[in-house]
Amino acid sequence: MHLVQSMAYVDQTPWHGLGNQLSPHQPLEVWAQQAGMNWRIEESDVRFVSGSAGSSLGSIHSFPEQKVLYRSDTKAPLSVVSSRYQVVQPADIIEFYRDLTEVGGFELETAGVLKGGKKLWALAKTGQVATLKGRDQVNGFLLLATACDGTLATTAQFTSVRVVCNNTLAIALGDGAGAVKVPHRSQFDAQAVKRQLGIAISSWDGFIVRMKSLAECKVKEGDIEAFLRRVLTYPVNPSVGGNAIAVNDRALRTVQELYAGRGKGSEMVSACGTAWGLLNSVTEYVDHYRRARSDDHRLDAAWFGQGAMIKQKALEEALRLVA
């Protein structure tokens, strides 16, 4: 089942193979339509029926502390949230990029709707490009995403994409720069977010310095499995409060194969036998191979969920190899 109900993109088909292709430099209004984001999130009081028995309809009451969010076009319900919840509209996600694309040199690349409208995102090229040794190109992107089902604050996140394999990695340095999160109890102020991101634009340079150091760092054969055993773990019995962890052996074997030559770009001089190659074996596994109910679940996890956490852990462990 595809949870990406609609999506638009320019250039090559995205790695998850979904969406409507657009010509570059389209007006944002065309993007909104093609990405399936030309609708609004409406809200209504929560009401319930009490005392209904058999064929008799009971009395209708409202529950003022909560409200229902629903789509303006299909009337499909999206979620039940607190009455204090601040909605971020699909149009707000696209509009965020107007001055960035018209003046700032950014270029929208993908935009779309996940889970029937519960999650919305757009991704734009920032124009930042770096080349690691052996012509291994990494491009900078800015991802803006929100959810109306309580699973995600409105998040603006710098992201890198390695061109040879389309692996994605969140750009965050030790101080957390690279992402701005606005909880839904606060009003989303696009210009304030962009001002905060202005500080983080410089995080690209620091990020690339670190990635180049990974490409120079040779990894000993005996250290590979130990690295993957630290990264590819999962909690055991978290529902009963246990904090034990286990290693995902199946994932470990897949990542070892990707690192040993099966991965896209694994033979490049920047990646072969290096910490950069090891990191990209993990990101390729998460973005392209990790078990998921559908491509859309994989995308959701790789950007926002468990997959994103695995990639961040791999980045931290890879940087420790250089230290």
C-alpha positions in Angstrom: 0.0 0.0 0.0 1.4 3.4 -0.9 1.2 6.0 1.8 2.7 8.6 -0.5 -0.6 9.6 -1.9 0.9 12.2 -4.2 4.3 13.8 -4.9 6.0 16.0 -7.5 9.7 16.0 -8.4 12.1 17.4 -10.9 15.2 15.7 -12.4 15.6 12.0 -11.9 12.9 9.8 -10.4 13.4 9.8 -6.6 14.9 6.6 -5.1 11.5 5.5 -3.9 10.1 5.7 -7.5 7.0 7.7 -6.6 5.5 11.0 -7.8 4.7 13.3 -10.7 7.7 14.6 -12.7 7.8 18.4 -13.2 9.9 20.6 -15.4 12.4 22.7 -13.4 11.6 26.2 -12.3 7.8 25.8 -12.1 5.8 28.3 -10.1 5.0 27.2 -6.5 1.3 27.0 -7.4 2.0 24.3 -9.9 4.1 22.5 -7.3 1.2 22.6 -4.8 -1.1 21.1 -7.4 1.2 18.4 -8.8 2.3 17.4 -5.3 -1.3 17.0 -4.2 -1.0 19.8 -1.6 -3.7 22.1 -2.9 -6.1 21.5 0.0 -6.4 22.8 3.5 -6.5 21.2 6.9 -9.9 22.1 8.4 -10.9 21.7 12.1 -14.1 20.9 13.9 -15.2 20.3 17.6 -15.2 16.7 18.8 -18.8 15.6 19.4 -20.1 12.3 20.8 -23.5 10.6 21.2 -24.5 9.5 24.7 -27.3 7.3 25.8 -28.0 5.7 22.4 -29.7 2.3 22.7 -31.2 0.2 20.0 -32.8 2.4 17.4 -33.1 5.5 19.6 -30.4 8.1 19.0 -29.0 9.6 22.2 -28.1 13.3 22.8 -25.1 14.9 21.1 -22.4 16.5 23.3 -19.2 18.3 22.5 -15.8 17.8 24.0 -14.2 21.3 23.9 -10.7 20.3 24.9 -10.2 18.4 21.6 -10.8 19.1 17.9 -10.8 16.9 14.8 -8.6 17.8 11.9 -9.8 16.8 8.4 -9.0 17.4 4.7 -11.0 20.2 3.0 -11.2 18.3 -0.3 -12.1 14.7 0.7 -13.4 15.5 4.3 -11.2 12.5 5.3 -10.3 12.7 9.1 -6.6 13.2 9.8 -6.4 13.3 13.6 -7.9 14.3 16.9 -5.7 16.9 18.7 -5.8 19.4 21.6 -7.8 22.5 21.1 -4.5 24.5 21.6 -2.9 22.7 18.6 -1.6 25.1 15.9 -2.2 23.8 12.4 0.5 24.2 9.7 -1.2 24.1 6.3 0.1 22.3 3.1 0.3 25.7 1.5 2.6 26.9 4.3 5.1 24.1 3.5 5.4 25.1 -0.2 5.2 28.9 0.6 8.2 28.5 2.9 10.4 28.2 -0.2 9.1 31.2 -2.1 11.8 33.7 -1.3 14.5 30.9 -1.1 13.7 29.9 -4.7 13.0 33.3 -6.1 16.0 35.1 -4.4 18.1 32.6 -2.5 19.1 30.3 -5.4 17.3 27.3 -3.9 15.5 24.9 -6.3 12.6 22.7 -5.2 13.2 19.0 -6.1 10.4 17.0 -4.4 7.3 17.7 -2.4 4.5 15.4 -1.3 2.0 14.0 1.1 2.4 10.9 3.3 -0.2 8.9 5.1 -3.2 10.5 3.4 -2.2 14.0 4.5 -1.0 13.3 8.0 2.5 14.2 6.9 3.6 16.8 4.4 7.1 17.6 3.1 9.1 19.5 0.5 12.8 19.2 -0.3 14.9 21.8 -2.1 18.5 21.9 -3.4 20.4 24.6 -1.5 23.0 25.0 -4.3 25.7 23.7 -2.0 27.9 21.0 -3.7 31.0 19.3 -2.4 33.2 16.7 -4.1 35.2 14.2 -2.1 38.2 12.5 -3.5 37.5 10.4 -6.7 34.7 12.7 -7.8 32.3 11.5 -5.1 29.7 14.3 -5.2 27.5 15.3 -2.2 24.7 17.9 -2.6 23.0 20.0 0.1 19.2 20.1 0.5 16.8 21.7 2.9 13.9 19.5 4.0 10.7 21.1 5.6 8.2 18.6 7.0 5.3 18.6 9.3 2.7 16.2 10.6 -0.8 16.7 12.0 -1.0 13.3 13.8 1.4 14.1 16.7 4.3 12.2 15.2 6.5 15.2 14.1 7.0 18.8 15.1 7.3 21.1 12.1 11.0 20.5 11.2 13.3 22.4 8.9 16.4 20.1 8.4 19.5 20.4 6.3 20.2 17.1 4.5 22.9 15.8 2.3 22.4 13.5 -0.6 25.3 11.5 -2.0 24.7 11.6 -5.8 26.1 8.1 -6.7 23.6 6.3 -4.6 21.0 8.8 -3.4 21.8 8.1 0.2 20.4 10.8 2.5 22.0 12.0 5.8 20.8 14.7 8.1 23.4 17.4 8.6 23.7 18.0 12.3 26.9 18.9 14.2 27.6 18.4 17.8 25.7 21.5 18.8 22.5 20.4 17.0 22.8 23.1 14.3 21.2 22.0 11.1 17.6 21.5 12.2 15.0 23.8 13.6 11.9 22.3 15.2 8.6 24.1 16.0 6.2 22.2 18.2 2.6 22.4 17.3 1.7 24.3 20.5 3.6 27.2 19.0 2.7 29.3 15.9 4.8 28.4 12.9 6.8 31.5 11.9 8.5 30.8 8.6 10.7 33.9 8.7 11.9 33.2 12.2 12.8 29.6 11.2 14.7 30.9 8.2 16.6 33.3 10.5 17.6 30.4 12.7 18.6 28.4 9.7 20.8 31.2 8.6 23.1 30.4 11.4 23.0 26.7 10.4 23.9 27.3 6.7 27.5 27.4 7.9 27.0 23.9 9.2 27.4 22.7 5.6 31.1 23.6 5.6 31.8 21.9 8.9 29.8 18.9 7.8 31.9 18.5 4.6 35.1 18.9 6.5 34.0 15.9 8.6 32.9 13.9 5.6 36.3 14.5 3.9 38.0 13.3 7.1 35.9 10.1 6.9 37.0 9.5 3.3 40.6 9.8 4.4 40.2 7.4 7.4 41.1 3.8 6.6 39.2 1.2 8.6 40.9 -1.9 9.8 39.2 -5.1 8.8 38.7 -6.2 12.4 36.9 -2.9 13.3 34.1 -3.2 10.8 32.0 -5.8 12.6 32.5 -4.1 16.0 31.3 -0.8 14.4 28.2 -2.4 12.9 27.4 -4.2 16.2 27.3 -0.8 17.9 25.1 0.8 15.3 22.6 -1.9 14.2 20.9 -2.6 17.4 17.3 -2.7 18.5 15.6 -2.7 22.0 14.4 -6.0 23.5 10.9 -5.9 25.1 10.7 -2.1 25.3 6.9 -2.5 26.1 7.7 -4.1 29.4 10.2 -1.4 30.4 13.3 -3.5 29.5 16.4 -1.6 28.3 18.3 -4.6 26.9 19.4 -4.3 23.3 20.1 -6.9 20.6 22.1 -6.8 17.4 20.2 -7.0 14.1 22.3 -9.8 12.5 20.4 -9.8 9.2 21.0 -6.1 8.8 24.7 -6.5 9.8 25.2 -9.1 7.0 23.5 -6.8 4.4 25.6 -3.8 5.4 28.8 -5.9 5.3 28.0 -7.0 1.8 27.2 -3.3 0.7 30.5 -2.2 2.2 32.4 -5.1 0.6 31.5 -4.0 -2.9 27.7 -4.5 -3.4 26.8 -0.9 -2.5 26.5 1.8 -5.1 29.7 3.8 -5.1 31.4 1.4 -2.7 34.3 0.9 -5.1 35.0 4.7 -5.3 38.4 5.7 -3.9 36.6 7.9 -1.3 34.6 4.9 0.0 36.7 1.7 -0.5 38.0 0.6 2.9 37.2 4.0 4.5 34.9 5.3 7.3 33.0 7.2 4.6 32.3 3.9 2.9 31.2 2.3 6.1 28.8 5.2 6.9 27.3 5.0 3.4 26.8 1.3 3.7 24.6 2.0 6.7 22.8 4.9 5.0 22.2 2.9 1.8 20.8 0.0 3.9 18.4 2.3 5.7 17.3 4.2 2.6 17.1 1.3 0.2 17.1 -2.1 1.9 15.7 -1.9 5.4 12.6 -3.9 5.9 9.4 -1.8 5.6 5.8 -2.4 4.9 6.1 -0.2 1.8 8.5 2.2 0.1 6.5 5.0 1.8 7.1 3.5 5.3 10.8 3.3 4.4 10.9 6.9 3.3 9.1 8.0 6.5 11.5 6.0 8.7 14.6 7.1 6.8 13.8 10.8 7.2 11.8 11.0 10.4 11.8 7.7 12.3 13.9 4.7 13.4 16.0 4.8 10.2 17.0 8.4 10.7 18.2 7.4 14.2 20.3 4.5 12.9 21.9 6.9 10.4 22.7 9.5 13.1 24.2 6.7 15.3 26.3 5.5 12.3 27.5 9.1 11.7 28.5 9.5 15.4 30.3 6.2 15.4 32.1 7.0 12.1 33.3 10.3 13.5 34.7 8.5 16.5 36.9 6.4 14.2 38.5 9.7 13.0 38.9 11.2 16.4 
